[in-house]
C-alpha cells in the first residue's frame, strides 16, 4: 500500500461532529465528483470516481447520513495499472437542494455548478480541518517520505484550486497553485508544512510515520555531508602535503636542506614521514609540540624560501 493510500485509509476512519462531516462530504464531492443534471434539473446525480476504496467507502458512509440516497458502485480494473477504479453513482429525489445547501450548486431558474467553498460550511476551525480532510480523500496525494517531499490536491478549475489554497494557507502553511494538463494543482513541498497539514486533517499515525522517516533521512543526509566534508578536507591535506614534499625534495637536491634552521628542518622531516597527517597532527609530533598555525607558518616559510631560490635560478638562466 502506498503512503497516500495509508493516509486515506486512516482519514476514512475518523469520527467527527455532524457539521464537520458535512464539510468533509462537500469537499469529497467537489474534488472527486461530477454532477449529472438531466431533465432541466428534475434529475440530479452525483458520480464520484476514485482509485481509493477508502474514499469510496467514506463518501457512501457520509452521504447516507444526510440523504436517503440510492447508491450504485462499479469497480473496474484500469488497463496497464494494478489498482482498481471505483465509480460510485448516487441519486436522491432532493439531491439538487442538498447540493445547493453544501455550496456545490446554486439555483437561478435552473441549477449551476459553483467552484468556490461555501463560507457557512467552514466557519468553525474544526470544519475547516474536516473540509481539508475531505479534499485529500477526494483528490489528494502525498509522496513516499523517503523521497522528495510533495503533497498535492488536483482541482478542476483555478477558482477551485485557489479557494482550497487559501483555506490551507489560513493555517499558516505555504500552499501554491500550478496549472497541469488541463487541471490545477494545489501543492506543498516543505516538509514542515506537509507534517503540519497531516496533523490538521487528523492523520496522526501517518504523521508519526512521516516524521520517523524524515528524521532518519535527515540524519543520513547529515552523515553524508559530514563524510563529504571530511573527504574534501582530506583531499586538501593530501594536495598540500604533495606540494610541500616536492618543495622539500627540491631543497635537498640543490644542497640547501642541510643548512635550514632546526625548527624548519624538523617540520620538513615530519612532513616527509607523515604526508597524510593534518597540520594539527604534525604539530603534536614536534618537540616541543607546536600549534596548527605554528606548523603552517613554518611550512609557508619553507615554500617561500624554495620559491625565491627557483625564481633566482630562472633569472640566471
C-alpha positions in Angstrom: 0.0 0.0 0.0 1.3 3.4 -1.0 1.8 6.2 1.7 -1.1 8.1 0.1 -3.4 5.0 0.5 -2.3 4.6 4.1 -3.2 8.3 4.8 -6.6 8.0 3.1 -7.3 4.7 5.0 -6.6 6.5 8.3 -8.7 9.5 7.4 -11.7 7.4 6.3 -11.9 6.0 9.9 -12.1 9.4 11.7 -15.2 10.2 13.7 -16.4 13.8 13.7 -19.3 16.1 14.6 -22.2 16.3 12.1 -21.3 19.8 10.8 -17.7 18.7 10.2 -18.9 15.6 8.4 -21.0 17.8 6.1 -17.9 19.9 5.3 -15.9 16.8 4.6 -18.6 15.3 2.4 -18.8 18.6 0.4 -15.1 18.5 -0.2 -15.1 14.9 -1.4 -17.9 15.7 -3.8 -16.2 18.9 -5.0 -12.7 17.4 -5.5 -13.6 14.0 -7.0 -17.3 14.2 -8.0 -19.1 15.1 -11.1 -22.7 16.4 -11.2 -25.1 14.9 -13.8 -28.1 17.2 -14.3 -30.9 16.0 -16.7 -34.5 16.9 -17.4 -33.9 20.6 -16.8 -32.8 19.8 -13.2 -35.5 17.3 -12.4 -32.9 14.6 -12.0 -29.5 15.2 -10.4 -27.0 12.5 -9.7 -23.5 12.6 -8.1 -20.8 10.4 -9.6 -17.6 10.1 -7.6 -14.7 8.3 -9.3 -11.7 7.4 -7.2 -8.8 4.9 -7.1 -9.2 4.7 -3.3 -11.5 2.2 -1.8 -11.3 4.2 1.5 -12.6 7.3 -0.3 -15.4 5.4 -1.9 -16.4 3.9 1.4 -16.2 7.2 3.2 -18.3 9.0 0.6 -21.1 6.5 0.8 -21.0 6.4 4.6 -21.3 10.2 4.9 -23.8 10.6 2.1 -26.2 8.2 3.8 -26.1 10.2 7.0 -27.6 13.2 5.2 -29.6 11.8 2.4 -31.8 8.7 1.7 -29.8 8.1 -1.5 -29.6 5.1 -3.8 -26.0 4.2 -4.5 -24.5 2.1 -7.3 -20.9 1.0 -7.2 -18.9 -0.2 -10.3 -15.4 -1.5 -9.8 -13.2 -1.7 -12.8 -9.5 -2.6 -13.4 -7.6 0.1 -15.2 -5.5 -1.0 -18.2 -1.8 -1.1 -17.6 -2.3 -0.3 -13.8 -2.5 -2.6 -10.8 -5.2 -0.7 -8.8 -9.0 -0.7 -9.2 -11.1 2.2 -10.1 -14.2 2.8 -8.0 -17.2 4.6 -9.7 -19.9 5.5 -7.2 -23.2 7.0 -8.5 -25.7 8.4 -6.0 -29.2 9.6 -6.7 -31.9 11.0 -4.4 -35.2 13.0 -5.0 -33.9 16.1 -3.2 -30.3 15.8 -4.4 -30.4 19.3 -6.0 -31.4 21.0 -2.8 -28.8 19.1 -0.8 -26.0 20.1 -3.2 -27.2 23.7 -3.1 -27.1 23.5 0.7 -23.4 22.5 0.7 -22.4 25.0 -1.9 -21.8 22.7 -4.9 -24.8 24.1 -6.9 -26.7 27.3 -6.9 -30.1 27.9 -8.4 -31.2 30.7 -10.7 -34.1 29.4 -12.6 -32.0 26.3 -13.1 -29.0 24.7 -11.3 -25.4 25.9 -11.9 -22.2 24.5 -10.5 -20.2 26.7 -8.1 -16.4 26.4 -7.8 -15.7 28.3 -4.5 -16.2 26.9 -1.0 -19.4 27.9 0.8 -18.4 30.1 3.8 -21.1 28.7 6.0 -19.5 25.2 5.7 -16.2 26.3 7.2 -17.0 28.9 9.8 -15.6 26.8 12.6 -11.9 25.7 12.8 -12.8 22.1 13.1 -15.0 22.3 10.0 -12.1 23.8 8.0 -9.9 20.9 9.0 -12.7 18.5 8.1 -13.0 20.1 4.7 -9.3 19.7 4.1 -9.6 16.1 5.1 -12.4 15.5 2.5 -10.3 17.4 -0.1 -7.4 15.0 0.5 -9.7 12.0 0.3 -11.2 13.3 -2.9 -8.1 14.3 -4.9 -5.1 14.4 -2.7 -1.9 12.5 -2.8 1.4 12.5 -0.9 4.8 11.2 -2.0 6.7 8.5 -0.1 8.6 10.4 2.6 11.7 8.5 1.8 11.9 10.6 -1.4 11.4 14.3 -2.1 8.6 15.8 -0.1 5.4 16.5 -2.1 1.7 16.7 -1.2 -0.9 17.9 -3.7 -4.6 18.2 -4.4 -5.9 18.2 -8.0 -8.7 20.7 -8.8 -10.9 21.1 -11.9 -10.6 24.9 -12.1 -8.3 27.7 -11.0 -11.1 29.2 -8.7 -11.5 25.8 -7.0 -7.7 25.4 -6.6 -7.2 29.0 -5.3 -10.0 28.7 -2.8 -8.5 25.5 -1.4 -5.0 27.0 -1.3 -6.4 30.0 0.6 -8.0 27.6 3.1 -4.8 25.7 3.6 -2.7 28.9 4.0 -5.2 30.2 6.6 -3.5 27.7 8.9 -0.1 29.4 8.3 1.1 27.0 5.6 2.5 27.7 2.2 0.4 26.0 -0.5 0.8 27.1 -4.1 -1.2 26.6 -7.3 0.0 25.4 -10.6 -1.7 24.5 -13.9 -1.1 21.0 -15.1 -2.6 19.3 -18.2 -6.0 20.9 -18.2 -6.3 20.8 -14.4 -5.0 22.9 -11.5 -2.8 21.5 -8.7 -2.6 22.8 -5.1 0.8 21.6 -3.8 3.2 21.8 -0.8 6.8 20.8 -0.9 8.1 22.0 2.5 8.5 19.0 4.9 7.2 21.1 7.9 4.1 22.2 6.0 3.3 18.7 5.0 3.8 17.4 8.6 1.5 20.2 9.9 -1.2 19.5 7.3 -1.2 15.8 8.1 -1.8 16.8 11.7 -4.6 19.3 10.8 -6.6 16.7 8.9 -6.3 14.1 11.7 -3.7 11.7 10.1 -1.9 11.2 13.4 -0.5 7.7 12.7 0.7 8.8 9.2 2.3 12.0 10.7 4.3 9.9 13.1 5.5 7.6 10.3 6.3 10.6 8.1 8.4 12.2 11.0 10.2 8.9 11.7 11.3 8.5 8.1 12.1 12.2 7.9 14.4 12.2 10.9 16.2 9.1 9.6 16.6 10.7 6.2 17.9 13.9 7.6 20.4 12.0 9.8 21.7 10.1 6.7 22.0 13.4 4.8 23.9 15.0 7.7 26.3 12.0 7.9 26.8 12.2 4.1 27.5 15.9 4.3 30.0 15.3 7.1 31.7 12.5 5.1 31.9 14.6 2.0 33.3 17.5 4.0 35.9 15.3 5.7 36.8 13.8 2.3 37.2 17.3 0.8 39.4 18.3 3.8 41.5 15.1 3.4 42.0 15.8 -0.3 43.2 19.4 0.5 45.6 18.0 3.1 47.0 15.4 0.7 47.3 18.0 -2.1 49.1 20.4 0.2 51.4 17.6 1.5 52.4 16.6 -2.0 53.3 20.2 -2.9 55.3 20.6 0.4 57.2 17.3 -0.1 58.1 18.3 -3.7 59.4 21.6 -2.3 61.5 19.8 0.4 62.9 17.3 -2.1 63.9 20.3 -4.3 65.8 21.9 -1.3 67.6 18.6 -0.8 68.6 18.3 -4.4 70.2 21.7 -4.5 72.1 21.1 -1.2 70.2 23.8 0.8 68.2 21.4 3.0 71.1 20.6 5.5 71.6 24.4 6.2 68.0 25.0 7.2 67.3 26.3 10.8 66.4 23.4 13.2 62.7 24.4 13.5 62.2 24.3 9.7 64.2 21.2 9.3 62.2 19.4 12.0 58.8 20.2 10.4 60.1 19.3 7.0 61.3 15.8 8.2 57.9 15.2 9.8 56.0 16.2 6.7 58.0 13.8 4.5 57.5 10.9 7.0 53.8 11.6 7.5 52.2 13.0 4.3 48.7 12.1 5.4 48.7 14.0 8.7 46.9 17.3 9.2 48.8 20.4 10.4 47.5 19.9 13.9 48.6 16.3 14.0 52.1 17.2 12.7 52.4 19.8 15.4 51.6 17.2 18.1 54.6 15.2 16.9 57.1 18.0 17.2 59.4 18.6 20.2 58.2 20.7 21.8 54.6 20.4 20.4 53.5 23.2 18.1 50.1 24.5 17.3 48.4 24.3 13.9 49.2 27.9 13.0 52.8 27.5 14.0 53.3 24.4 11.8 51.5 26.3 8.9 53.8 29.3 9.4 57.0 27.1 9.2 55.8 25.2 6.1 55.0 28.5 4.4 58.5 29.9 5.2 59.9 26.7 3.6 57.8 27.3 0.5 58.7 30.9 0.2 62.4 30.1 0.6 62.1 27.4 -2.1 60.2 29.8 -4.4 62.9 32.5 -4.1 65.6 30.1 -5.0 63.6 28.8 -8.0 63.0 32.4 -9.2 66.7 33.3 -8.8 67.8 30.2 -10.7 65.3 31.0 -13.5 66.7 34.6 -13.8 70.2 33.3 -14.0 69.2 31.1 -16.9 
